[in-house]
Amino acid sequence: MEDDLGFSMIDKLVKMIEDKKLGLDPEVLAYWFKIIEADAKSLCPEDLRDSISMKQDPVLWMKFKVKLSRRTVPFLIQAIEKNLSLMPYATRLYFMKVGEIIEDEASRFYV
């Protein structure tokens, strides 16, 4: 009986660790970048939609290039915040940091 409890607890821990690793998979990140890009484009005015671009590096799959104009930053931040609750935990932390970096970069231009 005690062995069953130990194994089930270990299985739960292994599953939790696997779920956390899955959130930082390049395919998962690319999926969420596409969703956030689409949401940001739908939130911003039509004339600004072409100034939002997110591309995955073909060699370094964990690297993404984000291009946007200063006027689209609030829409991108809004799209990130809208999707945070839907993301796996590790992915959520990743995009919270992405949002923070984008806001920091944008604030340099508003000074």
N, C-alpha and C positions, 0 to 999 in steps of 0.2 A: 504494500500500500504506500509506504513512504517513497519507494523507488518510483512509482507512477507519478507521484506528486513532483519529485525532483526532475523527472524527464519532461513532464508537461511544462514546468517552469522554464527549463532550458529551451524547450521548443518555442515558447512564447518570446523569450529573450532573443533567440536567433531570428525569429520573424520580425521583431522590432528593429533589430540591427539591419536586416535585409531591406526593410521598408525605408530606413533612413538613407541607406546607400542608393536606393533606387531614385530618390529625389534629386541626386546630383549626377545622374546619368546624362550624358550629352543629348541623347534623344529626348529625354524628358524636358531638359532645359530648352531645347529647340522648339518643342511643342508649345511650351508656355510663352516663349518669345513670340511665336506666331500669333498666339491668342492675344497677347498684350499689344502687339503691333496692330492687329485688326481692330481691337477695341479702341485704341488710341486714335486710329484713323476714323473710326465711326463717331468718336466724340468731338473731334476738331472740325473746324469749318472746311468745306470742300477744297478751297484754294490752298490749304496747308497740308493736305493729305500726302502729297508727293514728297514733302520734306521729312517724312518719318520713314526710316529704313533700319531694319535689324537683320544682319547677316551672320551666319555661322562660318567660322574660318574652316576652309576645306582640309587643312592639315592639322591644326590644333582644335579639335572638336569642342573643347571646353571654353574656347575663346569666341566671343561674339562682338561684332562691330555695330555700335548703335550710332546712327546719324539722325539728327533732328535739329530743327531750328529752335531758337529761343522761345518763339511764340507757341511751340507745340509741347514744351516741357510740362506745363500743368496738365495737359491732356494725357501725356504718358504716365505721369505720376498717378493720376486718377485711375487709369486703366490698370496699373500695378495694384493699387489699393483695392480696386474692385475684385480682383482675382486672388488676392492673398489667401482668403479663407478656403478657397477651393484646392489649393496646392498642397502637396506633401510637405511635411515640416521642414526638411532640409531645403527644398525648393523655395519655400516661403522665406526662409532666412536669406537665401541667395538673392531673391528679388527685393527684399527689404534693403539689402546692402546696395544693389544696383540703383534703386530709387534714391538712396542717400547720396551716392556718388553723383548721380545726375543733378540732384538739387544743389550739391556743393559746387559743381562745375558751372551751373546756370547762375548761381549767386555771384560768381566772379564778374559776370557781365552786367549785372544790375547795379553794381556799386558806382 
